[in-house]
């Protein structure tokens, strides 16, 4: 990694590492500030780190990060522990700060950041299509095995969320009564198709009249799907 950095970049990193240790001694309360929701930028502003130490914004932010998390001995600089020694807690705090920062952005700022990441091939944009698919697959397996996210929900909760999603997308979800009526009509002689099974067109028309004020909400394909799903349950 060292060979990929310029002399100026190496100097900036070394400066931030050294300053991180200094901040631990002079301002140990920055750990409490960070835990209480103060971002790195706000910590820099609160203690006027840029003015006091005559450094740039990037060095200041990295110095605060080193002070919080510590240094692992990279660049042959003596390692030291961070003010927040619990790595799990530090990751949780970092995630919360990132979420707060993202919410504070306008739609235009988010779009600009997205375009910048895409153009510079950063984050997910730096991966190939195959790599993104593999990452998604692995993430799904982890979520399933550990019952995270969608996989932590009960069958009833999943159904409720799916119903909300359908409504949000402008679709009309089925009610239990409507599904039951479709099953009843599929067995009624008047809604058969010349002995070849249910007439999906007739059933769709009847369902629309009974449940949707005559509007063409349900189609023959929709009725076919409901009956197909019922046969699998």
N, C-alpha and C positions, 0 to 999 in steps of 0.2 A: 504493500500500500504506500510505503514511503516514497518509492520511485515514481509514483503517479502524482505526487504533490510538488508544487513549485516551492522555491526557497521562501517566498513570502507567505505561502499557505502554512508551511511548517513553522515558521516564526509565530504566526498568528495562533496556531494550535498550542504551541509551547507557552505562549503568553497567557492563553486562556487557562491552561492547566495550572500554571503557577499562581495565577490570580484566583483560581477556584479555591486553592488552599488558604490564600490570604483572606478571602471573604469568609471562610469558615471561622477564622479567628476573630475577625473584626465585626462581622455581622452574622453570628450564628442564628439570629432570629429570623433570617430569610426562610429557613425551613418551616417555621410556623406560619409565616406569610404565605408561602406556597400552599401549605395544607389548608389555609383559610380561604383559598380561592384567588390569591394575587398571582397573576401571570408573571412570567420571566420579564416581560417588557415593563410591567408595572413595578416589579422589584427594582429593576434598573433605574426607573424614574424616581422611585421613592428614595433611594440612597444616592442618586445622582452619580452612578458608577462611571458613566461616560465622561463626565466633567472631572470627577475626583481623580480617576486613573488615566485620563487622557487617552481613551481607547475608542475604537469604533463599535458600532452596534453589534456586529457579529461576534466580535471578541467578548463583548460584555455578556451577550446571551449564552455563549459557550462557557464562560467563566461561571455564571450562575448555575448552569447545568452540571458542571464538574463539582461545584460546591455541594450541590444537592445529592448527586449520585456517586461522587468519588471518582478516582482515577485508577485504572488497572495496570499501570506500568508501561503503557505504550510509549514509544519513542525513547525508551530507556530512562524515563523520568520516574523517580521514586513514587510508588503507588500510595494512595491514601483512601480511607473510607469516606463515604458521603455523610452529610448531615442526616439524611434519611436512609437508614441502614436496611430497612425492609424493602427488598426489590419489588415484591408484589404490591406493596402499598404505593411505591413510587410509580409503578406502571399504571395503577388505578388512578392516581392523581393526574398523571400525564394525559390519560384518556379523557378525563373530565375536563381538563384545560383545553384539549383539542376540540371537544364538543362545544364548549362555551365559545371558543374562538370562531368556530365554523358558523354557529348560530348568529354571531354578531356581524357576519358578512352580508352584504347586499347580494341580490341575485346576479347583478352585473359583476361584482367582485368574484363570486363563486365561478361564474363562467370564464372570467379572465384567468383564474387560477387553474381551471380545468384545461383551457387551451394551452397555457404555459407548460403544464405537466405533459400534455400530449406532444407538443412541439419538441420538448426536451427529452422525451421518452423516459419520463420519471414514473416511479411507482408502477402501477399495473400496466401503464402504456409502454414500459420497457420490456414486457414479456411478449413472447410469440403467442399466437392463437392456441397452439397446443399446450403451452405452459399455463395459460389462463384456464383452459379446460381442466388440466390436471390439478391446479390449485383449487378450483371450484369443487372438483370431485372429492379431493382430500378434506376440504372444509365441510362438505356435506356428510362425509363418513364420521368425522370427529363430532359434529353436531348431533348426528343420529346416535352414536355410541354413548355420548355423554348427556343425551337428552337436553340439548341446548336449543334455544330459540323456538322455532315451530315444533320441534320434536319434543319439547317439554310440555306441550299442551295436551289436554284430554281430547277425546274424540268429539265431545260436545263443544269444546272451545274452538277446535279446528273448524267445525261446521259453522259456528257463529262468525268466525273471522272470514271464512270463505263467502258467507252471505253478505257481510259488510263490503267485501271487495267487489262482489257482483253489483251491488247497489251503487257503489262509488264509480264503477265503470259504465253506468247507465243501463245495466241489465236488470231484468225482473226475476228475482229468485223464486223458486217453486215453494209453495206452502205444502205441508203434509196433506191437507185436504185436497189440494189440486192433484198431487201425485196419486192419491187414493182414487180420485175420480177417474183419472186416466186409466188406471188398472181396471176399474169397473167397466168403463166404456169398451176397453179392448176385448172384453169377454161378452159384450152384449151383441146379440144377433144383428141389430140394426146398424152396427158399426164394423161389420165384416166386409171384406173385399172379395165377393164371389167365391167364398170358400177357401181363399188363399191366405187367410189371416186378417188381422185388424187393418182397417182403412185409416191410415195415419192422417190423411187429409180431412176425413169426416170428424175424427176425434179432435184434431186441432181446431176446427171450426167450432165444435161444440164447447170445447174448453175456453176458447176466446169469448164465446157468448156468455158463458156462465161466470167466468172469473175476471175477464178483462174488458167488459162492456163492448164486446164486438170488435175490439182492436186486434190487429194481426200480430199478437205478441208471440204466440206459439206457432211453430211451423211443423210440417210433416217430419222434418229431420229432428226437430226437438222432441216430438212425441216418440219417434223411433228410438232416440237415445234414452229417454226415460224408461221405456219398456225393456230396452236392452240391459240397462243397469239393474232394473228390478229382477230380471232373470238371473243375474249374477249374484245377487244378495242372498 
